[in-house]
Amino acid sequence: MPSKLARKEERKEKVDLLHFLESLNESVTPPQEIIQKGGTVPTSASSDLSALILSFLKEKGGKVSKSELYEWSRRVGITPVTLHDTLLRMVQKGFLIKRFDDELKDLVYCLAMKETF
């Protein structure tokens, strides 16, 4: 039977207050690895993200529902928070118009000036 001191050392190694942080760091893949695998889009560059959103809107004819936009962002790998912040910034700058569509019964984002894009 191990002594009290040996058992105490055993517990000390197994239980650590910050141990969960180490496991989180191991499970998170850095953005560059994800991009190289072709999985997601870099969300840190807001201009790149704005360009992606504008190109998606152009593909859809300049008008996209909010739910469709969030669905697309999930497929591409953009987090909802990043998408929301970027959309707000684009509406404030005048690139997009946000309004309610009676036919779709949903919010819709439209290109503000189709000629400039």
N, CA, C and O atoms as CSV, one atom per row, in Angstrom:
chain,resi,resn,atom,element,x,y,z
A,1,MET,N,N,0.835,-1.177,0.000
A,1,MET,CA,C,0.000,0.000,0.000
A,1,MET,C,C,0.883,1.244,0.000
A,1,MET,O,O,1.794,1.365,0.819
A,2,PRO,N,N,0.607,2.181,-0.935
A,2,PRO,CA,C,1.442,3.380,-1.005
A,2,PRO,C,C,1.247,4.276,0.219
A,2,PRO,O,O,0.188,4.300,0.847
A,3,SER,N,N,2.293,4.991,0.519
A,3,SER,CA,C,2.236,5.886,1.676
A,3,SER,C,C,1.369,7.103,1.355
A,3,SER,O,O,1.014,7.343,0.201
A,4,LYS,N,N,1.039,7.856,2.386
A,4,LYS,CA,C,0.211,9.046,2.202
A,4,LYS,C,C,0.906,10.062,1.305
A,4,LYS,O,O,0.251,10.723,0.499
A,5,LEU,N,N,2.187,10.190,1.431
A,5,LEU,CA,C,2.948,11.145,0.642
A,5,LEU,C,C,2.914,10.760,-0.844
A,5,LEU,O,O,2.772,11.629,-1.705
A,6,ALA,N,N,3.040,9.489,-1.138
A,6,ALA,CA,C,3.010,9.031,-2.529
A,6,ALA,C,C,1.637,9.265,-3.145
A,6,ALA,O,O,1.537,9.696,-4.294
A,7,ARG,N,N,0.562,8.980,-2.379
A,7,ARG,CA,C,-0.789,9.214,-2.887
A,7,ARG,C,C,-1.050,10.697,-3.109
A,7,ARG,O,O,-1.725,11.081,-4.064
A,8,LYS,N,N,-0.507,11.534,-2.216
A,8,LYS,CA,C,-0.685,12.963,-2.346
A,8,LYS,C,C,-0.010,13.474,-3.624
A,8,LYS,O,O,-0.575,14.307,-4.334
A,9,GLU,N,N,1.176,12.984,-3.911
A,9,GLU,CA,C,1.880,13.379,-5.130
A,9,GLU,C,C,1.127,12.911,-6.372
A,9,GLU,O,O,1.072,13.615,-7.380
A,10,GLU,N,N,0.548,11.713,-6.287
A,10,GLU,CA,C,-0.236,11.185,-7.401
A,10,GLU,C,C,-1.417,12.106,-7.702
A,10,GLU,O,O,-1.656,12.448,-8.861
A,11,ARG,N,N,-2.148,12.507,-6.676
A,11,ARG,CA,C,-3.286,13.388,-6.851
A,11,ARG,C,C,-2.848,14.743,-7.391
A,11,ARG,O,O,-3.536,15.350,-8.212
A,12,LYS,N,N,-1.692,15.210,-6.918
A,12,LYS,CA,C,-1.196,16.506,-7.338
A,12,LYS,C,C,-0.942,16.513,-8.850
A,12,LYS,O,O,-1.231,17.510,-9.513
A,13,GLU,N,N,-0.417,15.441,-9.395
A,13,GLU,CA,C,-0.145,15.354,-10.821
A,13,GLU,C,C,-1.434,15.263,-11.632
A,13,GLU,O,O,-1.527,15.858,-12.706
A,14,LYS,N,N,-2.402,14.547,-11.149
A,14,LYS,CA,C,-3.643,14.335,-11.891
A,14,LYS,C,C,-4.565,15.547,-11.850
A,14,LYS,O,O,-5.181,15.884,-12.861
A,15,VAL,N,N,-4.671,16.199,-10.717
A,15,VAL,CA,C,-5.608,17.301,-10.559
A,15,VAL,C,C,-4.856,18.621,-10.602
A,15,VAL,O,O,-3.999,18.906,-9.765
A,16,ASP,N,N,-5.205,19.412,-11.600
A,16,ASP,CA,C,-4.587,20.720,-11.752
A,16,ASP,C,C,-5.677,21.690,-12.167
A,16,ASP,O,O,-6.490,21.378,-13.037
A,17,LEU,N,N,-5.700,22.832,-11.569
A,17,LEU,CA,C,-6.735,23.814,-11.848
A,17,LEU,C,C,-6.707,24.281,-13.295
A,17,LEU,O,O,-7.759,24.551,-13.876
A,18,LEU,N,N,-5.529,24.381,-13.883
A,18,LEU,CA,C,-5.394,24.877,-15.251
A,18,LEU,C,C,-5.219,23.752,-16.276
A,18,LEU,O,O,-4.907,24.012,-17.438
A,19,HIS,N,N,-5.414,22.533,-15.855
A,19,HIS,CA,C,-5.244,21.395,-16.760
A,19,HIS,C,C,-6.190,21.455,-17.958
A,19,HIS,O,O,-5.819,21.047,-19.058
A,20,PHE,N,N,-7.394,21.954,-17.757
A,20,PHE,CA,C,-8.357,22.027,-18.852
A,20,PHE,C,C,-7.898,22.968,-19.951
A,20,PHE,O,O,-8.256,22.771,-21.112
A,21,LEU,N,N,-7.110,23.991,-19.617
A,21,LEU,CA,C,-6.604,24.916,-20.632
A,21,LEU,C,C,-5.644,24.219,-21.588
A,21,LEU,O,O,-5.652,24.486,-22.789
A,22,GLU,N,N,-4.831,23.341,-21.061
A,22,GLU,CA,C,-3.902,22.600,-21.908
A,22,GLU,C,C,-4.646,21.729,-22.904
A,22,GLU,O,O,-4.253,21.635,-24.067
A,23,SER,N,N,-5.718,21.093,-22.454
A,23,SER,CA,C,-6.484,20.241,-23.364
A,23,SER,C,C,-7.212,21.070,-24.410
A,23,SER,O,O,-7.383,20.612,-25.540
A,24,LEU,N,N,-7.649,22.286,-24.064
A,24,LEU,CA,C,-8.295,23.155,-25.038
A,24,LEU,C,C,-7.307,23.604,-26.102
A,24,LEU,O,O,-7.640,23.637,-27.287
A,25,ASN,N,N,-6.102,23.948,-25.690
A,25,ASN,CA,C,-5.086,24.395,-26.650
A,25,ASN,C,C,-4.724,23.296,-27.635
A,25,ASN,O,O,-4.437,23.579,-28.799
A,26,GLU,N,N,-4.734,22.050,-27.188
A,26,GLU,CA,C,-4.407,20.943,-28.071
A,26,GLU,C,C,-5.512,20.694,-29.088
A,26,GLU,O,O,-5.234,20.308,-30.223
A,27,SER,N,N,-6.765,20.912,-28.688
A,27,SER,CA,C,-7.882,20.600,-29.576
A,27,SER,C,C,-8.164,21.703,-30.595
A,27,SER,O,O,-8.791,21.436,-31.620
A,28,VAL,N,N,-7.718,22.932,-30.342
A,28,VAL,CA,C,-7.971,24.048,-31.249
A,28,VAL,C,C,-6.929,24.032,-32.356
A,28,VAL,O,O,-5.727,24.004,-32.090
A,29,THR,N,N,-7.396,24.051,-33.600
A,29,THR,CA,C,-6.458,24.091,-34.713
A,29,THR,C,C,-6.242,25.534,-35.128
A,29,THR,O,O,-7.202,26.298,-35.227
A,30,PRO,N,N,-5.014,25.914,-35.369
A,30,PRO,CA,C,-4.733,27.286,-35.774
A,30,PRO,C,C,-5.390,27.611,-37.109
A,30,PRO,O,O,-5.581,26.721,-37.937
A,31,PRO,N,N,-5.740,28.880,-37.326
A,31,PRO,CA,C,-6.427,29.268,-38.558
A,31,PRO,C,C,-5.669,28.911,-39.829
A,31,PRO,O,O,-6.285,28.512,-40.817
A,32,GLN,N,N,-4.346,29.046,-39.824
A,32,GLN,CA,C,-3.581,28.758,-41.033
A,32,GLN,C,C,-3.721,27.297,-41.447
A,32,GLN,O,O,-3.799,26.999,-42.638
A,33,GLU,N,N,-3.755,26.375,-40.468
A,33,GLU,CA,C,-3.921,24.959,-40.792
A,33,GLU,C,C,-5.292,24.705,-41.409
A,33,GLU,O,O,-5.418,23.912,-42.342
A,34,ILE,N,N,-6.310,25.371,-40.896
A,34,ILE,CA,C,-7.661,25.200,-41.426
A,34,ILE,C,C,-7.729,25.722,-42.851
A,34,ILE,O,O,-8.331,25.092,-43.720
A,35,ILE,N,N,-7.114,26.870,-43.092
A,35,ILE,CA,C,-7.150,27.473,-44.427
A,35,ILE,C,C,-6.416,26.589,-45.421
A,35,ILE,O,O,-6.873,26.414,-46.551
A,36,GLN,N,N,-5.270,26.026,-45.008
A,36,GLN,CA,C,-4.506,25.179,-45.907
A,36,GLN,C,C,-5.266,23.911,-46.257
A,36,GLN,O,O,-5.100,23.373,-47.352
A,37,LYS,N,N,-6.092,23.428,-45.348
A,37,LYS,CA,C,-6.904,22.249,-45.628
A,37,LYS,C,C,-8.083,22.584,-46.521
A,37,LYS,O,O,-8.781,21.683,-46.985
A,38,GLY,N,N,-8.315,23.859,-46.766
A,38,GLY,CA,C,-9.414,24.278,-47.631
A,38,GLY,C,C,-10.753,24.298,-46.934
A,38,GLY,O,O,-11.794,24.249,-47.591
A,39,GLY,N,N,-10.748,24.369,-45.608
A,39,GLY,CA,C,-11.991,24.297,-44.869
A,39,GLY,C,C,-12.737,25.597,-44.714
A,39,GLY,O,O,-13.921,25.679,-45.041
A,40,THR,N,N,-12.064,26.614,-44.220
A,40,THR,CA,C,-12.798,27.824,-43.888
A,40,THR,C,C,-12.120,29.068,-44.431
A,40,THR,O,O,-11.056,29.013,-45.048
A,41,VAL,N,N,-12.762,30.169,-44.181
A,41,VAL,CA,C,-12.310,31.472,-44.659
A,41,VAL,C,C,-11.689,32.225,-43.500
A,41,VAL,O,O,-12.203,32.140,-42.385
A,42,PRO,N,N,-10.599,32.962,-43.714
A,42,PRO,CA,C,-10.053,33.765,-42.624
A,42,PRO,C,C,-11.010,34.892,-42.272
A,42,PRO,O,O,-11.338,35.727,-43.115
A,43,THR,N,N,-11.458,34.912,-41.014
A,43,THR,CA,C,-12.452,35.903,-40.612
A,43,THR,C,C,-11.818,37.140,-39.992
A,43,THR,O,O,-12.528,38.094,-39.672
A,44,SER,N,N,-10.517,37.150,-39.816
A,44,SER,CA,C,-9.882,38.292,-39.163
A,44,SER,C,C,-9.835,39.507,-40.077
A,44,SER,O,O,-9.916,40.635,-39.590
A,45,ALA,N,N,-9.707,39.318,-41.369
A,45,ALA,CA,C,-9.627,40.449,-42.294
A,45,ALA,C,C,-11.030,40.838,-42.717
A,45,ALA,O,O,-11.680,40.130,-43.486
A,46,SER,N,N,-11.493,41.981,-42.203
A,46,SER,CA,C,-12.869,42.389,-42.470
A,46,SER,C,C,-13.080,42.757,-43.932
A,46,SER,O,O,-14.177,42.579,-44.463
A,47,SER,N,N,-12.037,43.271,-44.592
A,47,SER,CA,C,-12.211,43.633,-46.002
A,47,SER,C,C,-12.385,42.383,-46.872
A,47,SER,O,O,-13.171,42.389,-47.820
A,48,ASP,N,N,-11.654,41.318,-46.548
A,48,ASP,CA,C,-11.821,40.059,-47.277
A,48,ASP,C,C,-13.223,39.499,-47.062
A,48,ASP,O,O,-13.857,39.003,-47.994
A,49,LEU,N,N,-13.689,39.583,-45.839
A,49,LEU,CA,C,-15.017,39.086,-45.512
A,49,LEU,C,C,-16.089,39.923,-46.192
A,49,LEU,O,O,-17.078,39.381,-46.685
A,50,SER,N,N,-15.905,41.229,-46.224
A,50,SER,CA,C,-16.856,42.101,-46.915
A,50,SER,C,C,-16.908,41.769,-48.397
A,50,SER,O,O,-17.980,41.746,-49.001
A,51,ALA,N,N,-15.745,41.512,-48.977
A,51,ALA,CA,C,-15.691,41.153,-50.401
A,51,ALA,C,C,-16.406,39.824,-50.656
A,51,ALA,O,O,-17.085,39.670,-51.671
A,52,LEU,N,N,-16.255,38.871,-49.742
A,52,LEU,CA,C,-16.955,37.584,-49.877
A,52,LEU,C,C,-18.469,37.768,-49.804
A,52,LEU,O,O,-19.215,37.183,-50.590
A,53,ILE,N,N,-18.909,38.581,-48.858
A,53,ILE,CA,C,-20.345,38.827,-48.708
A,53,ILE,C,C,-20.894,39.523,-49.949
A,53,ILE,O,O,-21.967,39.170,-50.438
A,54,LEU,N,N,-20.168,40.501,-50.452
A,54,LEU,CA,C,-20.612,41.213,-51.659
A,54,LEU,C,C,-20.671,40.279,-52.866
A,54,LEU,O,O,-21.599,40.362,-53.671
A,55,SER,N,N,-19.689,39.397,-52.992
A,55,SER,CA,C,-19.719,38.463,-54.131
A,55,SER,C,C,-20.883,37.475,-53.996
A,55,SER,O,O,-21.495,37.098,-54.996
A,56,PHE,N,N,-21.184,37.060,-52.776
A,56,PHE,CA,C,-22.330,36.166,-52.570
A,56,PHE,C,C,-23.625,36.879,-52.920
A,56,PHE,O,O,-24.511,36.290,-53.540
A,57,LEU,N,N,-23.742,38.148,-52.525
A,57,LEU,CA,C,-24.938,38.923,-52.857
A,57,LEU,C,C,-25.076,39.099,-54.363
A,57,LEU,O,O,-26.182,39.032,-54.899
A,58,LYS,N,N,-23.955,39.324,-55.050
A,58,LYS,CA,C,-24.002,39.457,-56.510
A,58,LYS,C,C,-24.470,38.174,-57.168
A,58,LYS,O,O,-25.253,38.207,-58.117
A,59,GLU,N,N,-23.988,37.027,-56.661
A,59,GLU,CA,C,-24.406,35.728,-57.204
A,59,GLU,C,C,-25.905,35.520,-57.065
A,59,GLU,O,O,-26.538,34.906,-57.925
A,60,LYS,N,N,-26.466,36.030,-55.988
A,60,LYS,CA,C,-27.890,35.846,-55.695
A,60,LYS,C,C,-28.756,36.958,-56.263
A,60,LYS,O,O,-29.948,37.025,-55.962
A,61,GLY,N,N,-28.184,37.823,-57.071
A,61,GLY,CA,C,-28.972,38.874,-57.696
A,61,GLY,C,C,-29.065,40.154,-56.895
A,61,GLY,O,O,-29.907,41.003,-57.189
A,62,GLY,N,N,-28.224,40.315,-55.891
A,62,GLY,CA,C,-28.201,41.554,-55.134
A,62,GLY,C,C,-29.148,41.601,-53.959
A,62,GLY,O,O,-29.249,42.634,-53.298
A,63,LYS,N,N,-29.848,40.514,-53.675
A,63,LYS,CA,C,-30.821,40.494,-52.573
A,63,LYS,C,C,-30.805,39.106,-51.938
A,63,LYS,O,O,-31.026,38.102,-52.615
A,64,VAL,N,N,-30.540,39.058,-50.621
A,64,VAL,CA,C,-30.453,37.780,-49.916
A,64,VAL,C,C,-31.136,37.917,-48.561
A,64,VAL,O,O,-30.986,38.930,-47.878
A,65,SER,N,N,-31.885,36.893,-48.182
A,65,SER,CA,C,-32.527,36.901,-46.867
A,65,SER,C,C,-31.478,36.647,-45.785
A,65,SER,O,O,-30.425,36.061,-46.035
A,66,LYS,N,N,-31.797,37.102,-44.592
A,66,LYS,CA,C,-30.886,36.952,-43.467
A,66,LYS,C,C,-30.619,35.479,-43.181
A,66,LYS,O,O,-29.475,35.093,-42.937
A,67,SER,N,N,-31.659,34.658,-43.208
A,67,SER,CA,C,-31.484,33.240,-42.916
A,67,SER,C,C,-30.606,32.557,-43.966
A,67,SER,O,O,-29.785,31.704,-43.626
A,68,GLU,N,N,-30.773,32.924,-45.226
A,68,GLU,CA,C,-29.955,32.350,-46.294
A,68,GLU,C,C,-28.495,32.782,-46.146
A,68,GLU,O,O,-27.583,31.995,-46.396
A,69,LEU,N,N,-28.280,34.022,-45.742
A,69,LEU,CA,C,-26.937,34.538,-45.551
A,69,LEU,C,C,-26.233,33.832,-44.395
A,69,LEU,O,O,-25.054,33.494,-44.494
A,70,TYR,N,N,-26.953,33.613,-43.305
A,70,TYR,CA,C,-26.358,32.917,-42.170
A,70,TYR,C,C,-26.100,31.450,-42.501
A,70,TYR,O,O,-25.109,30.879,-42.046
A,71,GLU,N,N,-26.967,30.846,-43.275
A,71,GLU,CA,C,-26.764,29.466,-43.713
A,71,GLU,C,C,-25.499,29.361,-44.562
A,71,GLU,O,O,-24.692,28.451,-44.372
A,72,TRP,N,N,-25.330,30.287,-45.490
A,72,TRP,CA,C,-24.139,30.326,-46.342
A,72,TRP,C,C,-22.881,30.522,-45.496
A,72,TRP,O,O,-21.864,29.866,-45.724
A,73,SER,N,N,-22.954,31.431,-44.518
A,73,SER,CA,C,-21.776,31.695,-43.690
A,73,SER,C,C,-21.369,30.463,-42.889
A,73,SER,O,O,-20.180,30.224,-42.680
A,74,ARG,N,N,-22.340,29.689,-42.445
A,74,ARG,CA,C,-22.043,28.464,-41.713
A,74,ARG,C,C,-21.322,27.460,-42.613
A,74,ARG,O,O,-20.377,26.799,-42.182
A,75,ARG,N,N,-21.774,27.349,-43.867
A,75,ARG,CA,C,-21.131,26.426,-44.813
A,75,ARG,C,C,-19.698,26.855,-45.123
A,75,ARG,O,O,-18.809,26.015,-45.263
A,76,VAL,N,N,-19.480,28.160,-45.229
A,76,VAL,CA,C,-18.170,28.685,-45.586
A,76,VAL,C,C,-17.226,28.682,-44.386
A,76,VAL,O,O,-16.007,28.650,-44.555
A,77,GLY,N,N,-17.778,28.715,-43.190
A,77,GLY,CA,C,-16.951,28.684,-41.988
A,77,GLY,C,C,-16.808,30.016,-41.290
A,77,GLY,O,O,-15.867,30.211,-40.521
A,78,ILE,N,N,-17.712,30.928,-41.536
A,78,ILE,CA,C,-17.702,32.227,-40.877
A,78,ILE,C,C,-18.604,32.131,-39.652
A,78,ILE,O,O,-19.734,31.652,-39.740
A,79,THR,N,N,-18.102,32.585,-38.521
A,79,THR,CA,C,-18.912,32.512,-37.306
A,79,THR,C,C,-20.047,33.530,-37.379
A,79,THR,O,O,-19.898,34.579,-38.007
A,80,PRO,N,N,-21.174,33.233,-36.745
A,80,PRO,CA,C,-22.305,34.162,-36.765
A,80,PRO,C,C,-21.967,35.536,-36.197
A,80,PRO,O,O,-22.464,36.546,-36.694
A,81,VAL,N,N,-21.135,35.589,-35.170
A,81,VAL,CA,C,-20.773,36.875,-34.563
A,81,VAL,C,C,-19.976,37.717,-35.556
A,81,VAL,O,O,-20.219,38.915,-35.702
A,82,THR,N,N,-19.034,37.090,-36.227
A,82,THR,CA,C,-18.217,37.807,-37.208
A,82,THR,C,C,-19.079,38.290,-38.363
A,82,THR,O,O,-18.925,39.421,-38.825
A,83,LEU,N,N,-19.981,37.442,-38.830
A,83,LEU,CA,C,-20.872,37.832,-39.917
A,83,LEU,C,C,-21.747,39.009,-39.493
A,83,LEU,O,O,-21.894,39.976,-40.240
A,84,HIS,N,N,-22.319,38.930,-38.314
A,84,HIS,CA,C,-23.195,39.986,-37.814
A,84,HIS,C,C,-22.451,41.321,-37.729
A,84,HIS,O,O,-22.951,42.350,-38.181
A,85,ASP,N,N,-21.249,41.291,-37.144
A,85,ASP,CA,C,-20.461,42.521,-37.022
A,85,ASP,C,C,-20.115,43.095,-38.387
A,85,ASP,O,O,-20.184,44.308,-38.587
A,86,THR,N,N,-19.748,42.243,-39.313
A,86,THR,CA,C,-19.395,42.706,-40.657
A,86,THR,C,C,-20.609,43.285,-41.367
A,86,THR,O,O,-20.507,44.315,-42.033
A,87,LEU,N,N,-21.763,42.628,-41.230
A,87,LEU,CA,C,-22.988,43.143,-41.856
A,87,LEU,C,C,-23.362,44.509,-41.293
A,87,LEU,O,O,-23.735,45.411,-42.044
A,88,LEU,N,N,-23.264,44.663,-39.977
A,88,LEU,CA,C,-23.561,45.957,-39.360
A,88,LEU,C,C,-22.631,47.042,-39.891
A,88,LEU,O,O,-23.068,48.151,-40.201
A,89,ARG,N,N,-21.356,46.716,-39.992
A,89,ARG,CA,C,-20.379,47.677,-40.498
A,89,ARG,C,C,-20.679,48.045,-41.942
A,89,ARG,O,O,-20.559,49.210,-42.318
A,90,MET,N,N,-21.068,47.068,-42.758
A,90,MET,CA,C,-21.360,47.316,-44.167
A,90,MET,C,C,-22.626,48.159,-44.327
A,90,MET,O,O,-22.703,48.992,-45.230
A,91,VAL,N,N,-23.618,47.948,-43.459
A,91,VAL,CA,C,-24.841,48.759,-43.506
A,91,VAL,C,C,-24.524,50.190,-43.093
A,91,VAL,O,O,-25.018,51.138,-43.704
A,92,GLN,N,N,-23.698,50.351,-42.053
A,92,GLN,CA,C,-23.329,51.687,-41.597
A,92,GLN,C,C,-22.533,52.452,-42.649
A,92,GLN,O,O,-22.688,53.665,-42.790
A,93,LYS,N,N,-21.683,51.743,-43.385
A,93,LYS,CA,C,-20.875,52.391,-44.423
A,93,LYS,C,C,-21.665,52.645,-45.703
A,93,LYS,O,O,-21.206,53.374,-46.582
A,94,GLY,N,N,-22.843,52.052,-45.811
A,94,GLY,CA,C,-23.681,52.295,-46.971
A,94,GLY,C,C,-23.517,51.304,-48.104
A,94,GLY,O,O,-24.043,51.538,-49.192
A,95,PHE,N,N,-22.808,50.208,-47.892
A,95,PHE,CA,C,-22.653,49.189,-48.930
A,95,PHE,C,C,-23.900,48.317,-49.065
A,95,PHE,O,O,-24.232,47.846,-50.153
A,96,LEU,N,N,-24.585,48.112,-47.933
A,96,LEU,CA,C,-25.775,47.260,-47.909
A,96,LEU,C,C,-26.967,48.017,-47.349
A,96,LEU,O,O,-26.822,48.983,-46.599
A,97,ILE,N,N,-28.143,47.555,-47.732
A,97,ILE,CA,C,-29.391,48.068,-47.175
A,97,ILE,C,C,-30.089,46.892,-46.495
A,97,ILE,O,O,-30.221,45.812,-47.072
A,98,LYS,N,N,-30.529,47.121,-45.265
A,98,LYS,CA,C,-31.216,46.087,-44.499
A,98,LYS,C,C,-32.676,46.484,-44.396
A,98,LYS,O,O,-33.001,47.579,-43.938
A,99,ARG,N,N,-33.559,45.580,-44.827
A,99,ARG,CA,C,-34.996,45.876,-44.749
A,99,ARG,C,C,-35.787,44.575,-44.607
A,99,ARG,O,O,-35.253,43.478,-44.771
A,100,PHE,N,N,-37.065,44.729,-44.300
A,100,PHE,CA,C,-37.944,43.573,-44.151
A,100,PHE,C,C,-38.673,43.326,-45.463
A,100,PHE,O,O,-39.221,44.256,-46.055
A,101,ASP,N,N,-38.682,42.075,-45.921
A,101,ASP,CA,C,-39.358,41.699,-47.157
A,101,ASP,C,C,-40.673,41.011,-46.806
A,101,ASP,O,O,-40.681,40.000,-46.103
A,102,ASP,N,N,-41.780,41.556,-47.294
A,102,ASP,CA,C,-43.096,40.995,-46.990
A,102,ASP,C,C,-43.297,39.626,-47.621
A,102,ASP,O,O,-43.932,38.757,-47.024
A,103,GLU,N,N,-42.761,39.424,-48.824
A,103,GLU,CA,C,-42.924,38.141,-49.504
A,103,GLU,C,C,-42.198,37.014,-48.770
A,103,GLU,O,O,-42.752,35.931,-48.583
A,104,LEU,N,N,-40.967,37.272,-48.359
A,104,LEU,CA,C,-40.163,36.251,-47.682
A,104,LEU,C,C,-40.447,36.170,-46.182
A,104,LEU,O,O,-40.109,35.182,-45.528
A,105,LYS,N,N,-41.072,37.220,-45.647
A,105,LYS,CA,C,-41.327,37.314,-44.203
A,105,LYS,C,C,-40.018,37.181,-43.415
A,105,LYS,O,O,-39.947,36.487,-42.401
A,106,ASP,N,N,-38.998,37.863,-43.912
A,106,ASP,CA,C,-37.676,37.793,-43.306
A,106,ASP,C,C,-36.921,39.085,-43.603
A,106,ASP,O,O,-37.266,39.816,-44.532
A,107,LEU,N,N,-35.895,39.357,-42.814
A,107,LEU,CA,C,-35.025,40.486,-43.118
A,107,LEU,C,C,-34.232,40.170,-44.365
A,107,LEU,O,O,-33.875,39.017,-44.606
A,108,VAL,N,N,-33.954,41.192,-45.161
A,108,VAL,CA,C,-33.246,41.022,-46.419
A,108,VAL,C,C,-32.113,42.032,-46.479
A,108,VAL,O,O,-32.271,43.191,-46.094
A,109,TYR,N,N,-30.973,41.578,-46.967
A,109,TYR,CA,C,-29.840,42.463,-47.225
A,109,TYR,C,C,-29.731,42.657,-48.730
A,109,TYR,O,O,-29.704,41.688,-49.489
A,110,CYS,N,N,-29.667,43.924,-49.158
A,110,CYS,CA,C,-29.595,44.259,-50.578
A,110,CYS,C,C,-28.359,45.103,-50.830
A,110,CYS,O,O,-27.903,45.841,-49.956
A,111,LEU,N,N,-27.824,44.984,-52.033
A,111,LEU,CA,C,-26.726,45.851,-52.432
A,111,LEU,C,C,-27.245,47.265,-52.551
A,111,LEU,O,O,-28.325,47.484,-53.098
A,112,ALA,N,N,-26.493,48.229,-52.047
A,112,ALA,CA,C,-26.935,49.617,-52.060
A,112,ALA,C,C,-26.809,50.212,-53.438
A,112,ALA,O,O,-27.744,50.852,-53.918
A,113,MET,N,N,-25.675,50.020,-54.090
A,113,MET,CA,C,-25.445,50.562,-55.428
A,113,MET,C,C,-24.857,49.463,-56.294
A,113,MET,O,O,-23.671,49.152,-56.182
A,114,LYS,N,N,-25.666,48.878,-57.149
A,114,LYS,CA,C,-25.210,47.755,-57.954
A,114,LYS,C,C,-24.122,48.153,-58.941
A,114,LYS,O,O,-23.286,47.323,-59.298
A,115,GLU,N,N,-24.115,49.401,-59.385
A,115,GLU,CA,C,-23.162,49.833,-60.413
A,115,GLU,C,C,-21.733,49.862,-59.885
A,115,GLU,O,O,-20.797,49.626,-60.648
A,116,THR,N,N,-21.541,50.147,-58.588
A,116,THR,CA,C,-20.195,50.300,-58.055
A,116,THR,C,C,-19.540,48.964,-57.752
A,116,THR,O,O,-18.326,48.914,-57.555
A,117,PHE,N,N,-20.286,47.908,-57.710
A,117,PHE,CA,C,-19.696,46.613,-57.360
A,117,PHE,C,C,-19.492,45.835,-58.602
A,117,PHE,O,O,-19.005,44.706,-58.551
